[in-house]
Structures are given as C-alpha cells and as structure tokens.
Amino acid sequence: MLKALELAEKAYALGEIPVGAIVVSPDGEVIGEGYNLREQLNSPIAHAEIIAIEQAAKRLGSWRLTDCTLYVTLEPCPMCAGAVMNSRLKRVVYGAFDDKNGACASVVCLFEEKFTHIPYVRSRVLKDRCGEVLTRFFRELRENKI
C-alpha cells in the first residue's frame, strides 16, 4: 500500500485526484502500477486501477490475473470493480472508503452479486494515510477555486 500511496502523490502533483494502485503477483513482485490520469489523458477510464491492471496483463501476456492482488488507495468505483472481476484478480486491498462512488462497500457492493468471479476484499489498510492525501487535495482544490 505504501507504493500505491507514492503513486497517489504523483497524481496529486499533476493535479489529478490522488489515487494510486499496484498489482502484485503471487510471488510479491509488482507487475502493474498506475495512478489517476483522467485529466492528463482526457480519458474517463484512466483510473489508477485500470492502468495498473492493463500494465499487469501486458506484462504477464494474459488478461487473466489469477492469484494476483490489487492494492489501491481508494475503494474502487463500479468500472474498476468490473475490471477486477473481468481480470480474475484474486484479491483487492484498499485504504479509504469512497462514500460517493465506492462499489465494494460504500455505495454498493458488486462483489456480493452473482458474478462469475468474486475476489477477496480487504479494506481500511492505511485508511487514514490514504484518506489524508485525498482530503488535502480537495481542500487545496476548493481554496484555489474560491
């Protein structure tokens, strides 16, 4: 999660919502990493999780990320939760809850539905640190807009 937090800070420095994600192989190797780039790429799908999952799939040469774990600083949205299921990730570990768009617990839990693949989920890992970077970002954004 510390590596995901470093990536969130990179997004922050670019003026992106500070979310970072990594995909880790069963042997503990980081095989994919990403941070939000929606503004930079003008892309609604350039979320940290999507970028990390894509990179991991290319690295493995397979869309199936069986037995891999996604670490992400913020609870995945519905799009990213769908990508988790479709890539067959074994586990999702996230820090802060997303009360507006979270699809693992906060707004809805897609992983409780009857989909083909349901990952194991662990939340609240470094929750305060993950939430702090988001709080700081949005506070500074509001201050600059006033």
NORLINHU-V927135 format. One record per residue. N is the residue number from 1. PSI is psi in whole degrees, 0 to 359 (999 if undefined). Layout:
n->N psi->PSI
n->N psi->PSI
//
This chain:
n->1 psi->331
n->2 psi->322
n->3 psi->319
n->4 psi->322
n->5 psi->322
n->6 psi->319
n->7 psi->324
n->8 psi->322
n->9 psi->327
n->10 psi->317
n->11 psi->316
n->12 psi->313
n->13 psi->335
n->14 psi->358
n->15 psi->16
n->16 psi->154
n->17 psi->125
n->18 psi->87
n->19 psi->133
n->20 psi->152
n->21 psi->148
n->22 psi->153
n->23 psi->130
n->24 psi->133
n->25 psi->168
n->26 psi->333
n->27 psi->7
n->28 psi->6
n->29 psi->135
n->30 psi->117
n->31 psi->355
n->32 psi->143
n->33 psi->153
n->34 psi->163
n->35 psi->160
n->36 psi->134
n->37 psi->27
n->38 psi->316
n->39 psi->317
n->40 psi->320
n->41 psi->357
n->42 psi->48
n->43 psi->124
n->44 psi->346
n->45 psi->6
n->46 psi->54
n->47 psi->155
n->48 psi->315
n->49 psi->316
n->50 psi->315
n->51 psi->315
n->52 psi->318
n->53 psi->316
n->54 psi->314
n->55 psi->318
n->56 psi->318
n->57 psi->318
n->58 psi->320
n->59 psi->320
n->60 psi->343
n->61 psi->29
n->62 psi->145
n->63 psi->345
n->64 psi->113
n->65 psi->41
n->66 psi->135
n->67 psi->5
n->68 psi->161
n->69 psi->136
n->70 psi->125
n->71 psi->128
n->72 psi->143
n->73 psi->338
n->74 psi->143
n->75 psi->128
n->76 psi->146
n->77 psi->176
n->78 psi->319
n->79 psi->314
n->80 psi->325
n->81 psi->320
n->82 psi->319
n->83 psi->324
n->84 psi->312
n->85 psi->317
n->86 psi->337
n->87 psi->358
n->88 psi->29
n->89 psi->139
n->90 psi->324
n->91 psi->146
n->92 psi->128
n->93 psi->122
n->94 psi->163
n->95 psi->280
n->96 psi->148
n->97 psi->153
n->98 psi->95
n->99 psi->347
n->100 psi->330
n->101 psi->5
n->102 psi->134
n->103 psi->17
n->104 psi->344
n->105 psi->319
n->106 psi->305
n->107 psi->315
n->108 psi->160
n->109 psi->94
n->110 psi->337
n->111 psi->0
n->112 psi->357
n->113 psi->174
n->114 psi->58
n->115 psi->166
n->116 psi->317
n->117 psi->127
n->118 psi->121
n->119 psi->162
n->120 psi->140
n->121 psi->135
n->122 psi->130
n->123 psi->173
n->124 psi->17
n->125 psi->117
n->126 psi->39
n->127 psi->315
n->128 psi->317
n->129 psi->320
n->130 psi->319
n->131 psi->326
n->132 psi->318
n->133 psi->324
n->134 psi->316
n->135 psi->315
n->136 psi->316
n->137 psi->309
n->138 psi->328
n->139 psi->313
n->140 psi->324
n->141 psi->315
n->142 psi->318
n->143 psi->322
n->144 psi->336
n->145 psi->345
n->146 psi->999
//
